[in-house]
């Protein structure tokens, strides 16, 4: 990593991916428990505020906010565009996810949500020009089959 929260450099991408998976599991379980008598849009808004406060706090503590206020900020118009689109995509995803959790079983909703791996694989090839091996595509196919079996 070029810069960033020092702890992230030590954990590596696999460790961070595993922490992300554990965190995502917490989202599904805690949200399902909290949505019983709460509107999904309100719950998503509250989750977003809580997440923003935590993430801004970590960014501030680690010194990552300072470059935004300097004349040599790494954030140009292109970076802002892609990050705004990522934020909008995430918001749409969270709204849909919480709506699905309100209506369905957490285990099935979370499984269907993992189809994001399929969509990411396809878009990484089409948009980013990445290449996936046959072994990678087999993994995507097996994951997709697993999603189908979990959701049925």
Residue, then its C-alpha position, 0 to 999 in steps of 0.5 A: x500500500x502506498x499510504x494508509x492506516x498502518x495496521x492495514x499494511x501489516x495485515x495484508x489483503x487476505x487478512x483484511x478480506x477475512x476481517x471484511x467477511x466477519x464484519x459483513x456477517x455482523x451486518x447481516x445478523x445485527x441488522x436482521x435483529x434490529x429491523x424487526x420494528x424499524x423502517x429499512x431506510x431509517x436503519x440504513x441511514x443510521x448505519x451510514x451515519x455510524x459508519x461515517x463517524x467511525x471511518x472519519x475518526x479513523x482517517x483523522x486519527x491516522x492523519x489521512x484527512x490532512x492531504x484533502x486540505x492541502x494544495x497538493x491534494x491527491x484528490x482530483x476531479x477524476x478521483x472525486x468522480x469515482x469515489x462519489x460513484x462508489x459511495x452512491x453504489x454502496x448506498x444503493x447496495x445497503x438500501x437494497x440489502x436492508x430491504x432484503x433482510x427485512x423480507x427474507x432470511x439473513x442466511x439466504x439474503x447474505x448468500x445472494x449478496x455474494x453474487x457480487x463476486x460474480x458481478x465483480x469478476x465480470x466487470x473487472x474483466x470488461x471495465x478494468x481489463x483484468x484477466x482471470x484464469x480458468x481456475x478463477x472462473x471455476x471458483x466464480x462458477x462454484x460460488x455462484x452454484x453455492x449461492x443458488x443452493x443456499x438461496x433455494 
